């Protein structure tokens, strides 16, 4: 797969649904993983950044997912890409 390719998947578990997006880029440096969901956090410094952005996207995503009763997380290996996911509980409505 190319550098810009991503894989999007949705999986239903017994009590939750997980949506995930996997890329095949550079991955996230170990030293940055604890800061990834903080506002204005960006792994690349200004002189090496290839894309624009404010560093708010993941912080806003976490806030929205948690307010809707879900959880957000990621897995990443430097040099091998990253998978970001969010889980939402399944609610069964009885009539």
C-alpha positions in Angstrom: 0.0 0.0 0.0 1.1 3.6 -0.6 1.9 6.2 2.0 -1.5 7.9 1.6 -3.6 4.7 1.8 -5.7 4.1 4.8 -7.9 1.2 5.9 -11.2 2.0 7.6 -13.0 -0.8 9.5 -16.0 -1.2 11.7 -16.3 -4.3 14.0 -19.2 -5.2 16.2 -18.3 -6.9 19.5 -20.7 -8.3 22.1 -21.2 -5.0 23.9 -19.6 -2.4 21.7 -18.8 -1.2 18.1 -15.3 -0.3 17.1 -14.4 2.0 14.2 -10.8 2.2 13.3 -8.6 3.9 10.8 -5.1 2.5 10.0 -2.4 4.3 8.1 1.0 3.1 6.9 3.0 6.2 7.6 5.9 7.0 9.9 4.0 6.0 13.1 4.1 8.0 16.4 7.4 8.5 18.3 7.3 6.8 21.7 8.1 10.1 23.5 5.0 11.7 22.0 2.4 9.0 22.7 1.5 10.4 26.1 0.7 13.8 24.6 -1.2 12.7 21.5 -4.7 13.8 22.7 -3.6 17.1 24.3 -4.6 20.3 22.7 -2.0 21.9 20.4 0.2 18.9 20.4 2.1 18.0 17.3 4.8 15.4 16.9 6.7 17.1 14.1 8.5 20.4 14.8 7.7 23.4 12.6 10.7 23.0 10.4 9.9 19.3 9.5 6.1 19.4 9.2 4.8 18.2 5.9 1.1 19.1 6.6 -0.7 21.9 8.2 -2.9 21.8 11.3 -3.3 23.3 14.7 -3.0 20.2 16.9 -6.7 20.3 17.9 -8.2 17.4 15.9 -7.5 14.5 18.3 -8.3 16.6 21.4 -11.7 17.5 19.9 -12.3 13.9 18.8 -11.6 12.6 22.3 -13.9 15.1 23.8 -16.7 14.2 21.4 -16.3 10.5 21.7 -16.2 10.6 25.5 -19.2 12.9 25.7 -21.1 10.3 23.7 -20.2 7.5 26.1 -17.3 6.1 24.1 -13.6 5.6 24.3 -10.8 6.6 21.9 -7.3 5.2 21.6 -4.5 4.3 19.2 -1.8 1.8 18.6 1.4 2.8 16.7 4.8 1.5 16.0 7.4 3.9 14.8 8.1 3.4 11.1 5.1 1.1 10.7 2.0 3.3 10.9 -0.8 3.9 13.3 -4.3 2.7 14.0 -6.7 5.1 15.7 -10.0 3.7 17.0 -13.1 4.6 18.9 -15.5 2.3 20.7 -19.1 3.0 21.5 -21.3 0.8 23.7 -24.2 -1.0 22.1 -27.5 -0.1 23.8 -30.5 -2.3 23.3 -33.8 -0.3 23.4 -36.8 -2.3 24.4 -40.3 -1.2 23.4 
